[in-house]
Amino acid sequence: MKSIDKPKVLQIKDIRNENEFIKTFVFEYPLNSKPGQFVMLWLPEMDEKPFSTSYDDGKEFWITVFKVGKFTEKLFDLKVGDQVGIRGPYGNGFKLKVNQHLVMVGGGCGSAPLFSTLREAKEKNCKVDFVLGARTSDLLLFQKRIKDFDNIDLHVCTDDGSEGEKGFTTDVLKRILDEKIVDMILSCGPEVMMKKVSEIAFEKSVKAQLSLERYMKCGFGICGNCTLDPTGLRVCKDGPIFDNEILKNVADFGAYHRDSEGKKEWFGACKVR
């Protein structure tokens, strides 16, 4: 389906409380997004923000949102039957081939766009090792829904050891790559995590696709806010899914992103430069 470039007013069909900080908003509309694509969600008199779809069967689609900041706080106040504006879908998507062995690495809310990929993976007879990680068990996302797929080995890990293995998703990824022949890694989550996924993929000579997040104003390549240094690639138009080979030439990957004014905001220890 062609992207909607003006906000289409849609009614919220359902709201699912995934945990204290995450909600899934359900819309009955044939968006026909591809796994990994995103929409721009507009709250009148507030702002407009990008969100990846976490499910789309051609009849309804979901967006799964982590509450952080004034925009998402306002979104979390909405109820079933309330209306929002939707533009999209925008960007590219994850690319799968028939009979691949995939490892999906999802950290926190980043598991949502990976979940949207599982139906296509099943249709293409792909074997999937899904690494689901979060800081604590309360923040694990879509665990029960992922288990409903019969082509998946689910690996759960938490930083504090409250469920599954104690440790990081990247530790589990290393072990899987040591034990199995893998065709492709798909990853979405905190960028520092994905930077480590990228490094492991190169070390093990396994191809990878990673989903990047940047501040966006337009969603279709005009404003330039989401441009990656020094390549000029736009996350909204050329991404948000990027091959690992491309990201090795991106200076800001895993190091910094830009705020609404274009100023650099560094990731953690990367401030030391």
Buried (B, 14 or more C-beta within 10 A) or exposed (E): EEBBEEBBEBEBBEBEEBBEBBBBBBBEBEBBBBBBBBBBBBBEEEBBBBBBBBBBEEEBBBBBBBBEEEBBEEBBEBEEEEEBBBBBBBBBBBBBEEEBBBBBBBBBBBBBBBBBBBBBBBEBEBBBBBBBBBEEBEBBBBBEEBEEBEBBEBBBBBBEEBBBBEEBBBBBBBEBBEEEEBBBBBBBBBBBBBBBBBBBBBEBEBBBBBBBBBBBBBBBBEBEBBBBBEBEBBBBBBBBBBEBEBBEEBEBBBBBBBEEEEEBEEBEEBEEE
